[in-house]
Amino acid sequence: MINKKGFSLIEIVIVLVVVGVLTVMTVPFITSIFDAWLTNKTERDLIFSARSAMNMMTREIRQVKNLTNINTFTATEFDFYNTDDARIDYKQSGTQLLRNSDEVTDKLKASGGLNFTYLDANNTVTGTKADIRLVRIRLILESGIDNVTVENMARLRNPY
């Protein structure tokens, strides 16, 4: 009796076919998991960037020295001096949120990514500098098809 060692050609072909079928079935599943992870990571990065920018802006806007130290207050720019007499200017330039000339984030929506609304003591929109008591801030950040909108309000501590 001859002792046969190894595999026949048919056995090898069957194994290759089975492995191929399993691969074809699992690749789309693995790809969808990777895509979901990538989307989740992008959204997390946007949320982190939006929260960081919003927290900084809110904290600094609360420190407006007084109403006479507000230089510019438009829907897209807020320029003021804080209690330490440091000038702070928030504005949008393209997709960048700028603090003075430093970039805070480069993920703003190109049009309308930054919006300031100025409110008086009755929470009514005002265009008069002497009446500003609250500043509503809206940031819209986007990356590809993902976007995040955050809003907050900052009450001026020293309006007079």
DSSP file (Angstrom, degrees, kcal/mol; ACC not computed):
  #  RESIDUE AA STRUCTURE BP1 BP2  ACC     N-H-->O    O-->H-N    N-H-->O    O-->H-N    TCO  KAPPA ALPHA  PHI   PSI    X-CA   Y-CA   Z-CA
    1    1 A M              0   0    0      0, 0.0     2,-0.4     0, 0.0     0, 0.0   0.000 360.0 360.0 360.0 133.2    0.0    0.0    0.0
    2    2 A I        -     0   0    0      1,-0.0     2,-0.8     2,-0.0     0, 0.0  -0.736 360.0-134.3 -91.6 132.7    1.3    3.4   -1.0
    3    3 A N        -     0   0    0     -2,-0.4     2,-0.4     2,-0.0    -1,-0.0  -0.774  21.4-151.4 -87.9 112.3    1.2    6.2    1.6
    4    4 A K        -     0   0    0     -2,-0.8     2,-0.4     2,-0.0    -2,-0.0  -0.720  12.8-170.4 -89.0 130.7   -0.1    9.3   -0.1
    5    5 A K        +     0   0    0     -2,-0.4     2,-0.1     2,-0.1    -2,-0.0  -0.924  45.6  21.6-118.2 145.8    1.0   12.6    1.3
    6    6 A G  S    S-     0   0    0     -2,-0.4     2,-0.3     2,-0.0    -2,-0.0  -0.457  87.3 -61.2  99.4-172.3   -0.3   16.0    0.3
    7    7 A F        -     0   0    0     -2,-0.1     2,-0.1     1,-0.0    -2,-0.1  -0.836  42.0-119.1-116.7 151.0   -3.6   17.3   -1.2
    8    8 A S     >  -     0   0    0     -2,-0.3     4,-1.9     1,-0.1     5,-0.2  -0.436  30.6-109.5 -81.9 164.0   -5.1   16.5   -4.5
    9    9 A L  H  > S+     0   0    0      1,-0.2     4,-2.3     2,-0.2     5,-0.2   0.868 118.8  54.5 -61.3 -38.3   -5.8   19.3   -7.1
   10   10 A I  H  > S+     0   0    0      2,-0.2     4,-2.4     1,-0.2    -1,-0.2   0.900 106.7  50.8 -65.0 -41.4   -9.6   19.0   -6.5
   11   11 A E  H  > S+     0   0    0      2,-0.2     4,-2.2     1,-0.2    -1,-0.2   0.910 111.2  48.2 -63.3 -42.0   -9.2   19.5   -2.7
   12   12 A I  H  X S+     0   0    0     -4,-1.9     4,-2.4     2,-0.2    -2,-0.2   0.918 111.6  49.7 -64.8 -43.6   -7.1   22.6   -3.3
   13   13 A V  H  X S+     0   0    0     -4,-2.3     4,-2.4     2,-0.2    -2,-0.2   0.911 110.3  50.5 -62.4 -43.0   -9.6   24.0   -5.8
   14   14 A I  H  X S+     0   0    0     -4,-2.4     4,-2.4     2,-0.2    -1,-0.2   0.918 111.0  48.7 -62.5 -43.8  -12.5   23.4   -3.4
   15   15 A V  H  X S+     0   0    0     -4,-2.2     4,-2.7     1,-0.2     5,-0.2   0.921 111.6  49.8 -62.1 -44.0  -10.7   25.1   -0.5
   16   16 A L  H  X S+     0   0    0     -4,-2.4     4,-2.4     1,-0.2    -2,-0.2   0.896 110.9  49.5 -62.9 -40.0   -9.8   28.1   -2.8
   17   17 A V  H  X S+     0   0    0     -4,-2.4     4,-2.5     2,-0.2    -2,-0.2   0.929 112.2  47.6 -64.3 -45.2  -13.5   28.4   -3.9
   18   18 A V  H  X S+     0   0    0     -4,-2.4     4,-2.4     2,-0.2    -2,-0.2   0.927 113.6  47.3 -62.4 -45.7  -14.8   28.3   -0.3
   19   19 A V  H  X S+     0   0    0     -4,-2.7     4,-2.3     1,-0.2    -1,-0.2   0.902 112.2  51.2 -62.7 -41.2  -12.2   30.9    0.8
   20   20 A G  H  X S+     0   0    0     -4,-2.4     4,-2.6    -5,-0.2    -2,-0.2   0.919 110.2  48.1 -61.7 -45.1  -13.1   33.1   -2.2
   21   21 A V  H  X S+     0   0    0     -4,-2.5     4,-1.9     1,-0.2    -2,-0.2   0.923 112.3  49.1 -62.5 -44.9  -16.8   32.9   -1.4
   22   22 A L  H  X S+     0   0    0     -4,-2.4     4,-1.9     1,-0.2    -1,-0.2   0.895 111.6  49.7 -61.9 -39.9  -16.2   33.8    2.3
   23   23 A T  H  X S+     0   0    0     -4,-2.3     4,-2.3     1,-0.2    -2,-0.2   0.932 109.5  50.3 -64.2 -46.4  -14.0   36.7    1.3
   24   24 A V  H  < S+     0   0    0     -4,-2.6    -1,-0.2     1,-0.2    -2,-0.2   0.851 113.4  47.5 -61.0 -34.4  -16.6   38.1   -1.2
   25   25 A M  H  < S+     0   0    0     -4,-1.9     4,-0.5    -5,-0.2    -1,-0.2   0.829 117.1  40.2 -77.3 -32.0  -19.3   37.8    1.6
   26   26 A T  H  X S+     0   0    0     -4,-1.9     4,-2.5    -5,-0.2     5,-0.2   0.750  97.3  73.6 -93.1 -24.2  -17.3   39.5    4.3
   27   27 A V  H  X S+     0   0    0     -4,-2.3     4,-2.7     1,-0.2     5,-0.2   0.921  97.4  48.6 -59.5 -46.9  -15.5   42.3    2.5
   28   28 A P  H  > S+     0   0    0      0, 0.0     4,-2.4     0, 0.0    -1,-0.2   0.896 112.1  50.8 -60.5 -36.9  -18.6   44.5    2.1
   29   29 A F  H  > S+     0   0    0     -4,-0.5     4,-1.9     2,-0.2    -2,-0.2   0.938 112.6  44.7 -63.8 -47.0  -19.4   44.0    5.8
   30   30 A I  H  X S+     0   0    0     -4,-2.5     4,-2.2     1,-0.2    -1,-0.2   0.891 112.6  52.7 -65.1 -39.6  -15.9   45.0    6.9
   31   31 A T  H  X S+     0   0    0     -4,-2.7     4,-2.5    -5,-0.2    -1,-0.2   0.907 108.3  49.9 -62.7 -42.5  -16.0   48.0    4.5
   32   32 A S  H  X S+     0   0    0     -4,-2.4     4,-2.2     2,-0.2    -1,-0.2   0.876 109.6  51.4 -66.3 -36.1  -19.2   49.2    5.9
   33   33 A I  H  X S+     0   0    0     -4,-1.9     4,-2.2     2,-0.2    -1,-0.2   0.924 111.2  47.8 -64.3 -43.6  -17.8   49.0    9.5
   34   34 A F  H  X S+     0   0    0     -4,-2.2     4,-2.5     2,-0.2    -2,-0.2   0.916 111.3  50.3 -63.6 -43.5  -14.8   51.0    8.4
   35   35 A D  H  X S+     0   0    0     -4,-2.5     4,-2.5     1,-0.2    -1,-0.2   0.902 110.7  49.7 -61.5 -41.4  -16.9   53.6    6.7
   36   36 A A  H  X S+     0   0    0     -4,-2.2     4,-2.4     2,-0.2    -1,-0.2   0.906 111.3  49.1 -64.2 -41.6  -19.1   54.0    9.8
   37   37 A W  H  X S+     0   0    0     -4,-2.2     4,-2.4     2,-0.2    -2,-0.2   0.919 111.6  49.0 -63.0 -43.7  -16.0   54.3   12.0
   38   38 A L  H  X S+     0   0    0     -4,-2.5     4,-2.3     2,-0.2    -2,-0.2   0.906 112.0  48.2 -64.2 -42.7  -14.6   57.0    9.7
   39   39 A T  H  X S+     0   0    0     -4,-2.5     4,-2.4     2,-0.2    -1,-0.2   0.921 112.1  49.7 -62.5 -44.4  -17.9   59.0    9.7
   40   40 A N  H  X S+     0   0    0     -4,-2.4     4,-2.5     1,-0.2    -2,-0.2   0.897 110.4  50.1 -61.8 -41.7  -18.1   58.8   13.4
   41   41 A K  H  X S+     0   0    0     -4,-2.4     4,-2.4     2,-0.2    -1,-0.2   0.911 110.2  50.1 -64.4 -42.8  -14.5   60.0   13.8
   42   42 A T  H  X S+     0   0    0     -4,-2.3     4,-2.3     2,-0.2    -2,-0.2   0.922 112.0  47.6 -61.6 -44.9  -15.2   62.9   11.5
   43   43 A E  H  X S+     0   0    0     -4,-2.4     4,-2.7     2,-0.2    -2,-0.2   0.908 111.2  50.8 -63.7 -41.7  -18.3   63.9   13.4
   44   44 A R  H  X S+     0   0    0     -4,-2.5     4,-2.6     1,-0.2    -2,-0.2   0.913 110.3  49.7 -61.7 -42.5  -16.5   63.6   16.7
   45   45 A D  H  X S+     0   0    0     -4,-2.4     4,-2.4     2,-0.2    -1,-0.2   0.907 112.1  48.1 -63.3 -41.6  -13.7   65.8   15.4
   46   46 A L  H  X S+     0   0    0     -4,-2.3     4,-2.8     2,-0.2     5,-0.2   0.930 112.3  48.5 -63.5 -45.3  -16.2   68.4   14.2
   47   47 A I  H  X S+     0   0    0     -4,-2.7     4,-2.8     2,-0.2     5,-0.2   0.921 112.3  48.7 -62.2 -44.0  -18.0   68.4   17.5
   48   48 A F  H  X S+     0   0    0     -4,-2.6     4,-2.4     1,-0.2    -1,-0.2   0.931 113.6  46.5 -61.4 -45.7  -14.8   68.8   19.5
   49   49 A S  H  X S+     0   0    0     -4,-2.4     4,-2.3     2,-0.2    -2,-0.2   0.907 113.8  48.5 -63.8 -42.5  -13.7   71.7   17.3
   50   50 A A  H  X S+     0   0    0     -4,-2.8     4,-2.6     2,-0.2    -2,-0.2   0.924 113.1  46.8 -64.8 -44.9  -17.1   73.4   17.5
   51   51 A R  H  X S+     0   0    0     -4,-2.8     4,-2.8    -5,-0.2     5,-0.2   0.911 112.1  50.4 -64.8 -42.2  -17.3   73.0   21.3
   52   52 A S  H  X S+     0   0    0     -4,-2.4     4,-2.0    -5,-0.2    -2,-0.2   0.938 113.9  44.3 -61.5 -47.1  -13.7   74.3   21.8
   53   53 A A  H  X S+     0   0    0     -4,-2.3     4,-2.5    -5,-0.2    -2,-0.2   0.922 114.9  49.0 -63.6 -44.0  -14.3   77.3   19.6
   54   54 A M  H  X S+     0   0    0     -4,-2.6     4,-2.8     1,-0.2     5,-0.2   0.915 110.1  50.5 -64.4 -43.4  -17.7   78.1   21.2
   55   55 A N  H  X S+     0   0    0     -4,-2.8     4,-2.3     1,-0.2    -1,-0.2   0.913 112.4  47.0 -61.3 -42.9  -16.4   77.8   24.8
   56   56 A M  H  X S+     0   0    0     -4,-2.0     4,-2.3    -5,-0.2     5,-0.2   0.934 114.3  46.6 -64.3 -46.2  -13.5   80.1   24.1
   57   57 A M  H  X S+     0   0    0     -4,-2.5     4,-2.7     2,-0.2     5,-0.2   0.927 113.3  48.3 -63.3 -45.2  -15.7   82.7   22.3
   58   58 A T  H  X S+     0   0    0     -4,-2.8     4,-1.8     1,-0.2    -1,-0.2   0.932 112.0  49.2 -61.3 -46.8  -18.4   82.6   25.1
   59   59 A R  H  < S+     0   0    0     -4,-2.3     4,-0.4    -5,-0.2    -1,-0.2   0.913 116.0  42.5 -59.8 -44.2  -15.8   83.0   27.9
   60   60 A E  H >< S+     0   0    0     -4,-2.3     3,-0.9     1,-0.2    -1,-0.2   0.860 110.0  54.9 -76.0 -34.7  -14.1   85.9   26.2
   61   61 A I  H >< S+     0   0    0     -4,-2.7     3,-1.5     1,-0.3    -1,-0.2   0.859 101.0  60.5 -67.1 -33.0  -17.3   87.7   25.1
   62   62 A R  T 3< S+     0   0    0     -4,-1.8    95,-1.6     1,-0.3    96,-0.3   0.748  98.8  61.2 -61.3 -21.9  -18.5   87.6   28.7
   63   63 A Q  T <   +     0   0    0     -3,-0.9    20,-1.2    -4,-0.4    -1,-0.3   0.097  67.4 145.0 -97.5  22.9  -15.4   89.7   29.5
   64   64 A V  B <   -A   82   0A   0     -3,-1.5    94,-0.6    18,-0.2    18,-0.3  -0.433  50.9-136.4 -58.1 130.6  -16.2   92.7   27.4
   65   65 A K        -     0   0    0     16,-2.8     2,-0.3     1,-0.2    -1,-0.1   0.956  67.1 -46.8 -59.5 -54.4  -14.9   95.7   29.3
   66   66 A N    >   -     0   0    0     15,-0.4     3,-1.6    94,-0.1    15,-0.2  -0.952  61.8 -85.2-166.9 175.0  -18.0   97.8   28.7
   67   67 A L  G >  S+     0   0    0     92,-1.5     3,-1.5     1,-0.3    93,-0.1   0.814 122.0  60.2 -62.9 -30.9  -20.3   98.8   25.9
   68   68 A T  G 3  S+     0   0    0      1,-0.3    -1,-0.3    91,-0.1    92,-0.0   0.704  97.2  62.7 -70.5 -16.0  -18.0  101.7   24.8
   69   69 A N  G <  S+     0   0    0     -3,-1.6    12,-1.6    12,-0.1     2,-0.7   0.239  76.7 103.9 -93.1  13.8  -15.2   99.2   24.2
   70   70 A I  E <   +B   80   0B   0     -3,-1.5    10,-0.3    10,-0.2     3,-0.1  -0.871  43.7 176.0 -93.3 118.4  -17.2   97.4   21.5
   71   71 A N  E     +     0   0B   0      8,-2.4     2,-0.4    -2,-0.7     9,-0.2   0.905  65.5  14.3 -88.5 -48.3  -15.7   98.4   18.1
   72   72 A T  E     +B   79   0B   0      7,-1.5     7,-2.7     2,-0.1    -1,-0.3  -0.996  54.8 173.1-134.3 132.1  -17.7   96.3   15.6
   73   73 A F  E     +B   78   0B   0     -2,-0.4     2,-0.2     5,-0.2     5,-0.2  -0.707  26.6 138.0-140.9  88.3  -20.8   94.3   16.2
   74   74 A T        -     0   0    0      3,-2.8     3,-0.3    -2,-0.3    42,-0.1  -0.617  68.4 -93.7-117.5 179.8  -22.2   92.8   13.0
   75   75 A A  S    S+     0   0    0      1,-0.2    41,-2.3    -2,-0.2     3,-0.1   0.752 125.6  31.4 -67.3 -23.0  -23.7   89.4   12.1
   76   76 A T  S    S+     0   0    0     39,-0.2    16,-1.0     1,-0.2     2,-0.3   0.411 120.6  44.0-117.3   0.6  -20.3   88.2   11.0
   77   77 A E  E     - C   0  91B   0     -3,-0.3    -3,-2.8    14,-0.2     2,-0.4  -0.994  47.8-175.5-149.7 140.3  -17.8   90.1   13.2
   78   78 A F  E     +BC  73  90B   0     12,-2.4    12,-2.8    -2,-0.3     2,-0.5  -0.952  12.6 177.9-136.4 115.6  -17.5   91.0   16.9
   79   79 A D  E     +BC  72  89B   0     -7,-2.7    -8,-2.4    -2,-0.4    -7,-1.5  -0.976  18.1 138.2-123.6 124.5  -14.6   93.2   17.9
   80   80 A F  E     -BC  70  88B   0      8,-2.9     8,-3.4    -2,-0.5     2,-0.4  -0.940  48.3-108.6-155.3 170.9  -14.1   94.5   21.4
   81   81 A Y  E     - C   0  87B   0    -12,-1.6   -16,-2.8    -2,-0.3   -15,-0.4  -0.928  34.0-143.8-107.8 137.4  -11.7   95.1   24.3
   82   82 A N  B >   -A   64   0A   0      4,-2.2     3,-2.1    -2,-0.4   -18,-0.2  -0.240  37.9 -83.8 -91.0-175.2  -11.9   92.8   27.3
   83   83 A T  T 3  S+     0   0    0    -20,-1.2   -19,-0.1     1,-0.3    -1,-0.1   0.673 130.2  55.4 -65.8 -16.6  -11.4   93.6   31.0
   84   84 A D  T 3  S-     0   0    0    -21,-0.2    -1,-0.3     2,-0.1     3,-0.1   0.241 118.3-111.9 -95.5  11.7   -7.6   93.3   30.5
   85   85 A D  S <  S+     0   0    0     -3,-2.1     2,-0.5     1,-0.2    -2,-0.1   0.748  70.6 144.4  61.0  26.9   -7.7   95.9   27.7
   86   86 A A        -     0   0    0      2,-0.0    -4,-2.2     1,-0.0     2,-0.4  -0.819  50.8-125.3 -93.5 133.9   -6.8   93.3   25.2
   87   87 A R  E     -C   81   0B   0     -2,-0.5     2,-0.4    -6,-0.2    -6,-0.2  -0.640  27.6-172.7 -81.3 132.3   -8.4   93.7   21.8
   88   88 A I  E     -C   80   0B   0     -8,-3.4    -8,-2.9    -2,-0.4     2,-0.5  -0.994   5.2-177.6-128.4 128.0  -10.3   90.6   20.6
   89   89 A D  E     -C   79   0B   0     -2,-0.4    11,-3.2   -10,-0.2     2,-0.5  -0.947   3.8-170.6-131.2 110.2  -11.8   90.4   17.1
   90   90 A Y  E     +CD  78  99B   0    -12,-2.8   -12,-2.4    -2,-0.5     2,-0.3  -0.872  25.0 141.0 -99.8 129.6  -13.9   87.3   16.1
   91   91 A K  E     -CD  77  98B   0      7,-1.8     7,-3.1    -2,-0.5     2,-0.4  -0.983  46.1-110.2-158.8 165.7  -14.8   87.0   12.4
   92   92 A Q  E     - D   0  97B   0    -16,-1.0     2,-0.4    -2,-0.3     5,-0.2  -0.856  23.1-178.4-103.1 136.6  -15.1   84.6    9.5
   93   93 A S  E >   - D   0  96B   0      3,-2.5     3,-2.0    -2,-0.4     2,-0.5  -0.884  67.3 -54.7-132.5 101.9  -12.8   84.6    6.6
   94   94 A G  T 3  S-     0   0    0     -2,-0.4    12,-0.0     1,-0.3    -2,-0.0  -0.558 122.6 -19.8  66.5-118.2  -13.8   81.9    4.0
   95   95 A T  T 3  S+     0   0    0     -2,-0.5    13,-2.3    -3,-0.1     2,-0.4   0.253 119.6 100.6-102.6  10.9  -13.9   78.7    6.0
   96   96 A Q  E <   -D   93   0B   0     -3,-2.0    -3,-2.5    11,-0.2     2,-0.6  -0.786  61.1-148.8-101.4 139.4  -11.8   80.0    8.9
   97   97 A L  E     -DE  92 105B   0      8,-2.7     7,-3.5    -2,-0.4     8,-1.0  -0.937  27.2-159.8 -97.3 120.8  -12.9   81.3   12.2
   98   98 A L  E     -DE  91 103B   0     -7,-3.1    -7,-1.8    -2,-0.6     2,-0.6  -0.862  21.2-163.6-109.0 136.9  -10.3   84.0   13.2
   99   99 A R  E >  S-DE  90 102B   0      3,-3.0     3,-2.4    -2,-0.4     2,-0.4  -0.975  84.2 -40.8-111.8 111.6   -9.6   85.4   16.6
  100  100 A N  T 3  S-     0   0    0    -11,-3.2    -9,-0.1    -2,-0.6   -12,-0.1  -0.585 124.6 -36.0  56.9-118.9   -7.7   88.5   15.8
  101  101 A S  T 3  S+     0   0    0     -2,-0.4     2,-0.4    -3,-0.1    -1,-0.3   0.329 118.3 105.2-110.7   9.4   -5.6   87.1   12.9
  102  102 A D  E <  S-E   99   0B   0     -3,-2.4    -3,-3.0     1,-0.0     2,-0.4  -0.710  73.6-118.8 -92.3 138.7   -5.1   83.6   14.5
  103  103 A E  E     +E   98   0B   0     -2,-0.4    -5,-0.2    -5,-0.2     3,-0.1  -0.609  28.5 177.4 -77.8 126.1   -7.1   80.7   13.1
  104  104 A V  E    S-     0   0B   0     -7,-3.5     2,-0.3     1,-0.4    -1,-0.2   0.837  74.4 -13.5 -90.1 -44.6   -9.4   79.0   15.7
  105  105 A T  E     -E   97   0B   0     -8,-1.0    -8,-2.7   -52,-0.0    -1,-0.4  -0.982  46.1-154.4-152.9 154.9  -10.8   76.5   13.2
  106  106 A D  S    S+     0   0    0     -2,-0.3   -10,-0.1   -10,-0.2   -11,-0.1   0.048  79.6  84.2-116.8  23.8  -10.8   76.0    9.4
  107  107 A K        +     0   0    0    -61,-0.1    35,-3.1     2,-0.1   -11,-0.2   0.195  54.7 133.2-112.8  15.3  -14.0   74.0    9.2
  108  108 A L  B     -F  141   0C   0    -13,-2.3    33,-0.3    33,-0.2     2,-0.2  -0.339  69.3 -99.0 -65.7 147.4  -16.6   76.8    9.1
  109  109 A K     >  -     0   0    0     31,-2.9     4,-0.9     1,-0.1     5,-0.1  -0.486  36.3-122.9 -61.5 135.6  -19.3   76.5    6.6
  110  110 A A  T  4 S+     0   0    0      1,-0.2     2,-0.5    -2,-0.2   -16,-0.2   0.830  97.2  35.5 -58.1 -36.8  -18.2   78.9    3.8
  111  111 A S  T  4 S-     0   0    0      1,-0.1    -1,-0.2     2,-0.1    -2,-0.0  -0.967 134.9  -2.1-122.5 118.5  -21.4   81.0    3.9
  112  112 A G  T  4 S+     0   0    0     -2,-0.5    -2,-0.1     2,-0.1    -1,-0.1   0.711  81.0 135.4  80.7  20.7  -23.0   81.6    7.2
  113  113 A G  S  < S+     0   0    0     -4,-0.9    27,-2.4     1,-0.2     2,-0.4   0.753  72.0  39.3 -72.1 -24.1  -20.7   79.6    9.3
  114  114 A L  E     +G  139   0C   0     25,-0.2     2,-0.4    -5,-0.1    25,-0.2  -0.995  69.5 171.6-128.4 129.5  -20.4   82.3   12.0
  115  115 A N  E     -G  138   0C   0     23,-2.1    23,-2.3    -2,-0.4     2,-0.4  -0.976  12.3-166.9-142.8 127.3  -23.4   84.4   13.1
  116  116 A F  E     -G  137   0C   0    -41,-2.3     2,-0.4    -2,-0.4    21,-0.2  -0.912   3.6-171.8-108.3 138.3  -23.7   86.8   16.0
  117  117 A T  E     -G  136   0C   0     19,-2.2    19,-3.4    -2,-0.4     2,-0.5  -0.999  13.7-146.6-127.3 133.2  -27.1   88.2   17.1
  118  118 A Y  E     -G  135   0C   0     -2,-0.4     8,-2.8     8,-0.3     2,-0.3  -0.867  16.1-169.1-107.5 129.4  -27.2   91.0   19.7
  119  119 A L  E     -GH 134 125C   0     15,-2.7    14,-3.2    -2,-0.5    15,-2.0  -0.866  11.6-138.7-120.4 149.1  -30.0   91.1   22.2
  120  120 A D    >   -     0   0    0      4,-2.4     3,-1.9    -2,-0.3    12,-0.1  -0.168  48.4 -77.0 -90.5-169.8  -31.1   93.8   24.7
  121  121 A A  T 3  S+     0   0    0      1,-0.3    11,-0.1    10,-0.3    -1,-0.0   0.724 133.0  52.9 -64.1 -21.9  -32.3   93.3   28.3
  122  122 A N  T 3  S-     0   0    0      2,-0.1    -1,-0.3     3,-0.0     3,-0.1   0.238 119.0-109.8 -95.5  12.1  -35.7   92.0   27.1
  123  123 A N  S <  S+     0   0    0     -3,-1.9     2,-0.4     1,-0.2    -2,-0.1   0.817  74.7 139.0  60.8  33.3  -34.0   89.4   24.8
  124  124 A T        -     0   0    0      1,-0.0    -4,-2.4     0, 0.0    -1,-0.2  -0.869  63.3-100.0-106.1 140.8  -35.1   91.3   21.8
  125  125 A V  B     -H  119   0C   0     -2,-0.4     2,-0.3    -6,-0.2    -6,-0.3  -0.353  47.4-172.4 -60.1 134.2  -32.7   91.7   18.8
  126  126 A T        -     0   0    0     -8,-2.8    -8,-0.3     1,-0.1    -1,-0.0  -0.954  32.5-167.7-131.8 150.8  -31.0   95.1   18.9
  127  127 A G        +     0   0    0     -2,-0.3     2,-0.5     5,-0.0   -54,-0.1   0.221  66.5  98.8-114.0   9.1  -28.8   97.1   16.5
  128  128 A T    >>  -     0   0    0      1,-0.1     3,-1.4   -10,-0.1     4,-0.5  -0.876  64.7-149.1-104.3 123.6  -27.9   99.7   19.1
  129  129 A K  G >4 S+     0   0    0     -2,-0.5     3,-1.2     1,-0.3    -1,-0.1   0.873  96.1  58.2 -58.4 -39.6  -24.6   99.2   20.9
  130  130 A A  G 34 S+     0   0    0      1,-0.2    -1,-0.3   -62,-0.0   -63,-0.1   0.697 105.8  51.1 -65.8 -18.7  -25.8  100.8   24.1
  131  131 A D  G <4 S+     0   0    0     -3,-1.4   -10,-0.3   -64,-0.1    -1,-0.2   0.512  78.0 120.4 -97.1  -5.8  -28.6   98.2   24.4
  132  132 A I    <<  +     0   0    0     -3,-1.2   -12,-0.2    -4,-0.5     3,-0.1  -0.416  16.3 146.5 -67.3 126.3  -26.5   95.1   24.0
  133  133 A R        +     0   0    0    -14,-3.2    23,-2.5     1,-0.4     2,-0.3   0.542  65.8  33.4-125.1 -29.4  -26.8   92.7   27.0
  134  134 A L  E     -GI 119 155C   0    -15,-2.0   -15,-2.7    21,-0.2     2,-0.5  -0.961  60.1-155.6-130.9 147.1  -26.5   89.3   25.4
  135  135 A V  E     -GI 118 154C   0     19,-2.2    19,-2.5    -2,-0.3     2,-0.5  -0.984  10.4-154.7-123.0 120.1  -24.7   88.0   22.4
  136  136 A R  E     -GI 117 153C   0    -19,-3.4   -19,-2.2    -2,-0.5     2,-0.4  -0.823  13.6-162.6 -92.9 129.5  -26.0   84.9   20.7
  137  137 A I  E     -GI 116 152C   0     15,-3.3    15,-2.0    -2,-0.5     2,-0.4  -0.938   9.1-174.2-117.0 132.1  -23.4   82.9   18.8
  138  138 A R  E     -GI 115 151C   0    -23,-2.3   -23,-2.1    -2,-0.4     2,-0.4  -0.994   1.8-174.4-127.1 127.8  -24.0   80.3   16.1
  139  139 A L  E     -GI 114 150C   0     11,-2.8    11,-2.5    -2,-0.4     2,-0.5  -0.973   5.9-169.4-119.0 133.9  -21.2   78.2   14.6
  140  140 A I  E     - I   0 149C   0    -27,-2.4   -31,-2.9    -2,-0.4     2,-0.4  -0.969  10.5-175.6-122.2 114.4  -21.8   75.8   11.7
  141  141 A L  E     -FI 108 148C   0      7,-2.8     7,-2.8    -2,-0.5     2,-0.3  -0.852   3.7-177.1-108.2 144.8  -18.8   73.6   11.0
  142  142 A E  E     - I   0 147C   0    -35,-3.1     2,-0.3    -2,-0.4     5,-0.2  -0.992  19.0-179.4-143.7 151.5  -18.6   71.1    8.1
  143  143 A S  E >  S- I   0 146C   0      3,-2.7     3,-1.9    -2,-0.3     2,-0.3  -0.868  71.3 -45.3-148.5 110.3  -16.4   68.5    6.7
  144  144 A G  T 3  S-     0   0    0     -2,-0.3     0, 0.0     1,-0.3     0, 0.0  -0.510 125.1 -19.9  64.7-124.3  -17.5   66.7    3.5
  145  145 A I  T 3  S+     0   0    0     -2,-0.3     2,-0.3    -3,-0.1    -1,-0.3   0.532 120.8  92.0 -93.4  -6.6  -21.1   65.7    4.0
  146  146 A D  E <   +I  143   0C   0     -3,-1.9    -3,-2.7     2,-0.0     2,-0.3  -0.667  50.7 173.5 -88.9 141.4  -21.0   66.0    7.8
  147  147 A N  E     -I  142   0C   0     -2,-0.3     2,-0.4    -5,-0.2    -5,-0.2  -0.994  15.8-160.0-145.6 155.0  -21.9   69.2    9.6
  148  148 A V  E     -I  141   0C   0     -7,-2.8    -7,-2.8    -2,-0.3     2,-0.5  -0.998   3.9-161.3-134.1 133.2  -22.4   70.4   13.2
  149  149 A T  E     +I  140   0C   0     -2,-0.4     2,-0.4    -9,-0.2    -9,-0.2  -0.971  11.6 179.1-116.3 129.1  -24.3   73.4   14.5
  150  150 A V  E     -I  139   0C   0    -11,-2.5   -11,-2.8    -2,-0.5     2,-0.3  -0.981   3.1-173.5-127.7 143.4  -23.7   74.8   17.9
  151  151 A E  E     +I  138   0C   0     -2,-0.4     2,-0.3   -13,-0.2   -13,-0.2  -0.973   9.4 161.5-133.4 148.7  -25.3   77.8   19.6
  152  152 A N  E     -I  137   0C   0    -15,-2.0   -15,-3.3    -2,-0.3     2,-0.4  -0.972  26.5-132.6-156.1 164.8  -24.7   79.6   22.8
  153  153 A M  E     -I  136   0C   0     -2,-0.3     2,-0.5   -17,-0.2   -17,-0.2  -0.971  11.4-159.0-124.8 141.7  -25.4   82.9   24.5
  154  154 A A  E     -I  135   0C   0    -19,-2.5   -19,-2.2    -2,-0.4     2,-0.5  -0.980   9.2-148.5-121.7 122.2  -23.0   85.1   26.4
  155  155 A R  E     -I  134   0C   0     -2,-0.5     2,-0.4   -21,-0.2   -21,-0.2  -0.755  24.8-119.6 -87.4 130.9  -24.2   87.7   28.8
  156  156 A L        -     0   0    0    -23,-2.5   -94,-0.2    -2,-0.5   -93,-0.1  -0.565  20.4-159.4 -71.1 126.9  -22.0   90.7   29.1
  157  157 A R  S    S+     0   0    0    -95,-1.6    -1,-0.2    -2,-0.4     3,-0.1   0.848  84.6  31.1 -77.3 -34.5  -20.8   91.0   32.7
  158  158 A N        +     0   0    0    -94,-0.6    -1,-0.2   -96,-0.3   -91,-0.2  -0.566  65.1 155.1-124.3  67.4  -19.8   94.7   32.6
  159  159 A P              0   0    0      0, 0.0   -92,-1.5     0, 0.0   -91,-0.1   0.740 360.0 360.0 -70.6 -18.8  -22.2   96.5   30.2
  160  160 A Y              0   0    0    -94,-0.2   -94,-0.1    -3,-0.1   -95,-0.1   0.456 360.0 360.0-104.7 360.0  -21.8   99.9   31.8
